[in-house]
Amino acid sequence: MVRALLEAERAALDWHRWRIPGQRRHGQLRIGRNAAEILDFAREFADSQLAALDTALERCESARNSEIHDLLLRIQEGEQAHADWIAAQMDEIARHGAHEFRG
């Protein structure tokens, strides 16, 4: 039981460390040349964050660690809202073209 709790806490900390700029494990800084590219990169990053949160939430559930699970759920809600905002901006670009985009 203690081992499972430690693994769930480690998953939450790993997610948080990965989220902090400069400490991301996978890859390079990606800068877009225009709004569409910037939003596309942001969408990819948001998707990876949501996937990492899903993994951490599963570990918390298996460890029955409700405190960290609840914290990660609140974080996930914010990340999902951000992903939805990015999708809405990308829809605006698709609908009106990049030259009309005001973000």
C-alpha positions in Angstrom: 0.0 0.0 0.0 2.8 2.5 0.9 4.6 1.6 -2.3 1.5 2.3 -4.4 1.0 5.7 -2.6 4.6 6.6 -3.3 4.2 5.7 -7.0 1.1 7.8 -7.3 2.8 10.8 -5.6 5.9 10.3 -7.9 3.6 10.3 -10.9 2.1 13.6 -9.9 5.5 15.1 -9.2 6.8 13.8 -12.6 3.9 15.4 -14.3 4.6 18.7 -12.6 8.3 18.7 -13.3 7.6 17.8 -17.0 5.2 20.8 -17.2 7.8 23.4 -16.0 9.5 25.0 -18.9 13.1 24.0 -19.4 12.5 20.7 -17.7 10.4 18.9 -20.3 11.7 15.5 -21.0 10.8 15.1 -24.6 12.1 17.5 -27.0 13.0 20.8 -28.1 11.4 24.2 -27.9 9.1 24.6 -30.9 8.3 28.1 -32.1 5.8 28.6 -35.0 6.3 31.0 -37.8 2.7 32.1 -37.7 -0.4 31.9 -35.5 -1.6 28.6 -37.0 1.8 26.9 -36.3 2.0 28.3 -32.8 -1.5 27.0 -32.0 -0.7 23.7 -33.6 2.4 23.3 -31.4 0.3 24.4 -28.4 -2.3 21.8 -29.2 0.2 19.0 -29.5 1.7 20.0 -26.1 -1.7 20.3 -24.5 -2.6 16.8 -25.8 0.6 15.4 -24.3 -0.2 17.1 -21.0 -3.7 15.5 -21.0 -2.2 12.1 -21.7 0.3 12.5 -18.9 -2.4 13.5 -16.5 -4.5 10.5 -17.6 -1.6 8.2 -16.7 -1.0 9.9 -13.3 -4.7 9.7 -12.5 -4.8 6.0 -13.3 -1.8 5.5 -10.9 -3.6 7.4 -8.2 -6.8 5.4 -8.7 -4.9 2.1 -8.4 -3.1 3.4 -5.3 -6.4 4.7 -3.9 -4.8 8.1 -3.3 -7.8 10.4 -3.5 -6.0 13.6 -2.4 -3.6 13.7 -5.3 -6.2 12.3 -7.6 -8.5 15.2 -6.8 -5.7 17.7 -7.3 -4.8 16.2 -10.6 -8.5 16.3 -11.7 -8.6 20.0 -11.0 -5.4 20.4 -13.0 -6.8 18.3 -15.8 -10.0 20.5 -16.0 -7.8 23.5 -16.5 -5.7 21.8 -19.2 -8.8 20.6 -21.0 -10.2 24.2 -20.9 -6.9 25.4 -22.4 -7.0 22.6 -25.1 -10.6 23.6 -25.9 -9.6 27.3 -26.3 -6.8 26.3 -28.6 -9.2 24.3 -30.7 -11.6 27.3 -30.9 -8.8 29.5 -32.1 -7.7 27.0 -34.7 -11.4 26.8 -35.9 -11.4 30.6 -36.3 -8.3 30.5 -38.4 -9.8 27.7 -40.6 -13.0 29.6 -40.9 -11.7 33.1 -41.6 -8.1 32.6 -42.7 -4.9 33.5 -40.9 -4.9 37.1 -42.2 -8.1 37.8 -40.2 -7.0 36.0 -37.0 -6.7 38.3 -34.0 -6.3 35.7 -31.3 
